[in-house]
Amino acid sequence: MHDQARMKKTLVALVGVLAFLYLINPTMGLFEILPDNLPLVGNLDEATATMVLLAVFRYFGWDLTKLFFRRPPSDFGR
């Protein structure tokens, strides 16, 4: 593996770890980009961290976005 590819994977993994740590919020709200009590925009930082984490999973081959779509009905009786 080339050094650039290894560096890219390391950087993507680091961003994923940071997004995960932001979502589990170990500081109990002391480190928050947007306070949750702001109307309409308070949860945008968590939504962004979730999207970043899903993108990191997808980069490494785990496409979890399929969990959010409806599956077509199965054809058991046909």
Secondary structure in CASP SS format (residue, H / E / C, confidence):
PFRMAT SS
TARGET T0000
AUTHOR 0000-0000-0000
METHOD secondary structure of the structure
MODEL  1
M C 1.00
H C 1.00
D H 1.00
Q H 1.00
A H 1.00
R H 1.00
M H 1.00
K H 1.00
K H 1.00
T H 1.00
L H 1.00
V H 1.00
A H 1.00
L H 1.00
V H 1.00
G H 1.00
V H 1.00
L H 1.00
A H 1.00
F H 1.00
L H 1.00
Y H 1.00
L H 1.00
I H 1.00
N C 1.00
P C 1.00
T C 1.00
M C 1.00
G C 1.00
L C 1.00
F C 1.00
E C 1.00
I C 1.00
L C 1.00
P C 1.00
D C 1.00
N C 1.00
L C 1.00
P C 1.00
L C 1.00
V C 1.00
G C 1.00
N C 1.00
L H 1.00
D H 1.00
E H 1.00
A H 1.00
T H 1.00
A H 1.00
T H 1.00
M H 1.00
V H 1.00
L H 1.00
L H 1.00
A H 1.00
V H 1.00
F H 1.00
R H 1.00
Y H 1.00
F C 1.00
G C 1.00
W C 1.00
D C 1.00
L H 1.00
T H 1.00
K H 1.00
L H 1.00
F H 1.00
F C 1.00
R C 1.00
R C 1.00
P C 1.00
P C 1.00
S C 1.00
D C 1.00
F C 1.00
G C 1.00
R C 1.00
END
